[in-house]
Amino acid sequence: MPAAFFSTAPAPSSHVPTVGITFDGHGGWLVALPGHDERVSCPTLEDARLFASHRAARRGLCELVVHDAYHRVISREVVGVQPDAGSRER
């Protein structure tokens, strides 16, 4: 397979849950959340990104991966905040 089909974005350094966004073939976008069998349908890519980002923020650190109609990775980013084990409230 040509190299253009593979994402050049670096993978996160440690394993984080993945939130996937895929084109549904009918003009909408589907969001797949970790631990859920059903996908959430959104009318636009922007709506799907916002929904996924808000859900990811609740879970902490997540990888957000967007696939096009041919299942190629078109965007990959790590969203959310990684809990800091060494921080203490004063």
PyMOL commands that place a pseudoatom at each C-alpha (Angstrom):
pseudoatom trace, name=CA, resn=MET, resi=1, chain=A, elem=C, hetatm=0, pos=[0.000, 0.000, 0.000]
pseudoatom trace, name=CA, resn=PRO, resi=2, chain=A, elem=C, hetatm=0, pos=[1.402, 3.469, -0.837]
pseudoatom trace, name=CA, resn=ALA, resi=3, chain=A, elem=C, hetatm=0, pos=[2.813, 5.489, 2.056]
pseudoatom trace, name=CA, resn=ALA, resi=4, chain=A, elem=C, hetatm=0, pos=[0.187, 8.214, 1.428]
pseudoatom trace, name=CA, resn=PHE, resi=5, chain=A, elem=C, hetatm=0, pos=[-2.427, 5.898, 2.960]
pseudoatom trace, name=CA, resn=PHE, resi=6, chain=A, elem=C, hetatm=0, pos=[-0.733, 5.936, 6.352]
pseudoatom trace, name=CA, resn=SER, resi=7, chain=A, elem=C, hetatm=0, pos=[-0.826, 8.764, 8.847]
pseudoatom trace, name=CA, resn=THR, resi=8, chain=A, elem=C, hetatm=0, pos=[2.471, 10.466, 9.591]
pseudoatom trace, name=CA, resn=ALA, resi=9, chain=A, elem=C, hetatm=0, pos=[1.215, 11.764, 12.927]
pseudoatom trace, name=CA, resn=PRO, resi=10, chain=A, elem=C, hetatm=0, pos=[3.161, 10.324, 15.839]
pseudoatom trace, name=CA, resn=ALA, resi=11, chain=A, elem=C, hetatm=0, pos=[1.361, 7.894, 18.100]
pseudoatom trace, name=CA, resn=PRO, resi=12, chain=A, elem=C, hetatm=0, pos=[1.017, 8.912, 21.737]
pseudoatom trace, name=CA, resn=SER, resi=13, chain=A, elem=C, hetatm=0, pos=[3.926, 7.811, 23.918]
pseudoatom trace, name=CA, resn=SER, resi=14, chain=A, elem=C, hetatm=0, pos=[1.731, 5.695, 26.184]
pseudoatom trace, name=CA, resn=HIS, resi=15, chain=A, elem=C, hetatm=0, pos=[-1.523, 3.856, 25.593]
pseudoatom trace, name=CA, resn=VAL, resi=16, chain=A, elem=C, hetatm=0, pos=[-4.548, 6.131, 25.784]
pseudoatom trace, name=CA, resn=PRO, resi=17, chain=A, elem=C, hetatm=0, pos=[-8.155, 5.335, 24.836]
pseudoatom trace, name=CA, resn=THR, resi=18, chain=A, elem=C, hetatm=0, pos=[-9.067, 6.139, 21.228]
pseudoatom trace, name=CA, resn=VAL, resi=19, chain=A, elem=C, hetatm=0, pos=[-12.141, 8.106, 20.156]
pseudoatom trace, name=CA, resn=GLY, resi=20, chain=A, elem=C, hetatm=0, pos=[-12.779, 7.457, 16.466]
pseudoatom trace, name=CA, resn=ILE, resi=21, chain=A, elem=C, hetatm=0, pos=[-14.639, 9.637, 13.967]
pseudoatom trace, name=CA, resn=THR, resi=22, chain=A, elem=C, hetatm=0, pos=[-15.582, 8.135, 10.600]
pseudoatom trace, name=CA, resn=PHE, resi=23, chain=A, elem=C, hetatm=0, pos=[-17.519, 9.373, 7.586]
pseudoatom trace, name=CA, resn=ASP, resi=24, chain=A, elem=C, hetatm=0, pos=[-20.825, 7.506, 7.385]
pseudoatom trace, name=CA, resn=GLY, resi=25, chain=A, elem=C, hetatm=0, pos=[-21.151, 7.582, 3.570]
pseudoatom trace, name=CA, resn=HIS, resi=26, chain=A, elem=C, hetatm=0, pos=[-24.304, 9.684, 3.674]
pseudoatom trace, name=CA, resn=GLY, resi=27, chain=A, elem=C, hetatm=0, pos=[-22.842, 13.087, 4.498]
pseudoatom trace, name=CA, resn=GLY, resi=28, chain=A, elem=C, hetatm=0, pos=[-22.671, 12.629, 8.273]
pseudoatom trace, name=CA, resn=TRP, resi=29, chain=A, elem=C, hetatm=0, pos=[-20.021, 11.500, 10.730]
pseudoatom trace, name=CA, resn=LEU, resi=30, chain=A, elem=C, hetatm=0, pos=[-20.017, 8.726, 13.343]
pseudoatom trace, name=CA, resn=VAL, resi=31, chain=A, elem=C, hetatm=0, pos=[-18.255, 8.990, 16.695]
pseudoatom trace, name=CA, resn=ALA, resi=32, chain=A, elem=C, hetatm=0, pos=[-17.064, 5.739, 18.328]
pseudoatom trace, name=CA, resn=LEU, resi=33, chain=A, elem=C, hetatm=0, pos=[-16.347, 6.098, 22.033]
pseudoatom trace, name=CA, resn=PRO, resi=34, chain=A, elem=C, hetatm=0, pos=[-14.192, 3.644, 23.998]
pseudoatom trace, name=CA, resn=GLY, resi=35, chain=A, elem=C, hetatm=0, pos=[-16.276, 1.144, 25.940]
pseudoatom trace, name=CA, resn=HIS, resi=36, chain=A, elem=C, hetatm=0, pos=[-19.460, 1.773, 23.912]
pseudoatom trace, name=CA, resn=ASP, resi=37, chain=A, elem=C, hetatm=0, pos=[-20.827, -0.503, 21.186]
pseudoatom trace, name=CA, resn=GLU, resi=38, chain=A, elem=C, hetatm=0, pos=[-23.078, 2.091, 19.553]
pseudoatom trace, name=CA, resn=ARG, resi=39, chain=A, elem=C, hetatm=0, pos=[-21.816, 5.054, 17.562]
pseudoatom trace, name=CA, resn=VAL, resi=40, chain=A, elem=C, hetatm=0, pos=[-23.147, 8.589, 17.835]
pseudoatom trace, name=CA, resn=SER, resi=41, chain=A, elem=C, hetatm=0, pos=[-24.209, 10.224, 14.556]
pseudoatom trace, name=CA, resn=CYS, resi=42, chain=A, elem=C, hetatm=0, pos=[-23.348, 13.893, 13.928]
pseudoatom trace, name=CA, resn=PRO, resi=43, chain=A, elem=C, hetatm=0, pos=[-24.381, 15.983, 10.890]
pseudoatom trace, name=CA, resn=THR, resi=44, chain=A, elem=C, hetatm=0, pos=[-20.988, 17.667, 10.368]
pseudoatom trace, name=CA, resn=LEU, resi=45, chain=A, elem=C, hetatm=0, pos=[-17.344, 16.900, 11.043]
pseudoatom trace, name=CA, resn=GLU, resi=46, chain=A, elem=C, hetatm=0, pos=[-17.143, 19.965, 13.278]
pseudoatom trace, name=CA, resn=ASP, resi=47, chain=A, elem=C, hetatm=0, pos=[-20.086, 18.684, 15.369]
pseudoatom trace, name=CA, resn=ALA, resi=48, chain=A, elem=C, hetatm=0, pos=[-18.423, 15.272, 15.621]
pseudoatom trace, name=CA, resn=ARG, resi=49, chain=A, elem=C, hetatm=0, pos=[-15.111, 16.827, 16.716]
pseudoatom trace, name=CA, resn=LEU, resi=50, chain=A, elem=C, hetatm=0, pos=[-16.831, 18.969, 19.361]
pseudoatom trace, name=CA, resn=PHE, resi=51, chain=A, elem=C, hetatm=0, pos=[-18.845, 16.038, 20.707]
pseudoatom trace, name=CA, resn=ALA, resi=52, chain=A, elem=C, hetatm=0, pos=[-15.777, 13.775, 20.790]
pseudoatom trace, name=CA, resn=SER, resi=53, chain=A, elem=C, hetatm=0, pos=[-13.611, 16.451, 22.422]
pseudoatom trace, name=CA, resn=HIS, resi=54, chain=A, elem=C, hetatm=0, pos=[-16.173, 17.102, 25.161]
pseudoatom trace, name=CA, resn=ARG, resi=55, chain=A, elem=C, hetatm=0, pos=[-16.553, 13.378, 25.881]
pseudoatom trace, name=CA, resn=ALA, resi=56, chain=A, elem=C, hetatm=0, pos=[-12.778, 12.888, 25.806]
pseudoatom trace, name=CA, resn=ALA, resi=57, chain=A, elem=C, hetatm=0, pos=[-12.279, 15.769, 28.257]
pseudoatom trace, name=CA, resn=ARG, resi=58, chain=A, elem=C, hetatm=0, pos=[-14.462, 13.923, 30.786]
pseudoatom trace, name=CA, resn=ARG, resi=59, chain=A, elem=C, hetatm=0, pos=[-12.342, 10.787, 30.476]
pseudoatom trace, name=CA, resn=GLY, resi=60, chain=A, elem=C, hetatm=0, pos=[-8.979, 12.506, 30.766]
pseudoatom trace, name=CA, resn=LEU, resi=61, chain=A, elem=C, hetatm=0, pos=[-6.403, 11.930, 28.062]
pseudoatom trace, name=CA, resn=CYS, resi=62, chain=A, elem=C, hetatm=0, pos=[-7.731, 10.426, 24.776]
pseudoatom trace, name=CA, resn=GLU, resi=63, chain=A, elem=C, hetatm=0, pos=[-6.519, 10.076, 21.216]
pseudoatom trace, name=CA, resn=LEU, resi=64, chain=A, elem=C, hetatm=0, pos=[-8.938, 11.542, 18.647]
pseudoatom trace, name=CA, resn=VAL, resi=65, chain=A, elem=C, hetatm=0, pos=[-8.603, 9.864, 15.227]
pseudoatom trace, name=CA, resn=VAL, resi=66, chain=A, elem=C, hetatm=0, pos=[-10.578, 11.019, 12.156]
pseudoatom trace, name=CA, resn=HIS, resi=67, chain=A, elem=C, hetatm=0, pos=[-10.977, 8.689, 9.151]
pseudoatom trace, name=CA, resn=ASP, resi=68, chain=A, elem=C, hetatm=0, pos=[-12.181, 9.640, 5.670]
pseudoatom trace, name=CA, resn=ALA, resi=69, chain=A, elem=C, hetatm=0, pos=[-14.638, 7.669, 3.526]
pseudoatom trace, name=CA, resn=TYR, resi=70, chain=A, elem=C, hetatm=0, pos=[-11.813, 5.309, 2.491]
pseudoatom trace, name=CA, resn=HIS, resi=71, chain=A, elem=C, hetatm=0, pos=[-10.838, 4.697, 6.162]
pseudoatom trace, name=CA, resn=ARG, resi=72, chain=A, elem=C, hetatm=0, pos=[-7.570, 6.614, 5.804]
pseudoatom trace, name=CA, resn=VAL, resi=73, chain=A, elem=C, hetatm=0, pos=[-6.448, 8.592, 8.851]
pseudoatom trace, name=CA, resn=ILE, resi=74, chain=A, elem=C, hetatm=0, pos=[-6.870, 12.274, 8.020]
pseudoatom trace, name=CA, resn=SER, resi=75, chain=A, elem=C, hetatm=0, pos=[-6.313, 13.656, 11.512]
pseudoatom trace, name=CA, resn=ARG, resi=76, chain=A, elem=C, hetatm=0, pos=[-4.880, 12.371, 14.757]
pseudoatom trace, name=CA, resn=GLU, resi=77, chain=A, elem=C, hetatm=0, pos=[-4.483, 14.324, 17.980]
pseudoatom trace, name=CA, resn=VAL, resi=78, chain=A, elem=C, hetatm=0, pos=[-4.309, 13.735, 21.700]
pseudoatom trace, name=CA, resn=VAL, resi=79, chain=A, elem=C, hetatm=0, pos=[-6.984, 15.685, 23.584]
pseudoatom trace, name=CA, resn=GLY, resi=80, chain=A, elem=C, hetatm=0, pos=[-7.854, 16.125, 27.226]
pseudoatom trace, name=CA, resn=VAL, resi=81, chain=A, elem=C, hetatm=0, pos=[-5.663, 16.528, 30.252]
pseudoatom trace, name=CA, resn=GLN, resi=82, chain=A, elem=C, hetatm=0, pos=[-3.394, 13.869, 31.664]
pseudoatom trace, name=CA, resn=PRO, resi=83, chain=A, elem=C, hetatm=0, pos=[-3.826, 13.612, 35.412]
pseudoatom trace, name=CA, resn=ASP, resi=84, chain=A, elem=C, hetatm=0, pos=[-0.669, 14.711, 37.206]
pseudoatom trace, name=CA, resn=ALA, resi=85, chain=A, elem=C, hetatm=0, pos=[0.094, 12.079, 39.814]
pseudoatom trace, name=CA, resn=GLY, resi=86, chain=A, elem=C, hetatm=0, pos=[2.586, 14.332, 41.584]
pseudoatom trace, name=CA, resn=SER, resi=87, chain=A, elem=C, hetatm=0, pos=[0.351, 17.360, 42.052]
pseudoatom trace, name=CA, resn=ARG, resi=88, chain=A, elem=C, hetatm=0, pos=[-1.140, 18.128, 45.446]
pseudoatom trace, name=CA, resn=GLU, resi=89, chain=A, elem=C, hetatm=0, pos=[-3.763, 20.649, 46.394]
pseudoatom trace, name=CA, resn=ARG, resi=90, chain=A, elem=C, hetatm=0, pos=[-2.717, 23.189, 48.992]
for i in range(1, 90): cmd.bond("trace and resi %d" % i, "trace and resi %d" % (i + 1))
show_as sticks, trace
zoom trace
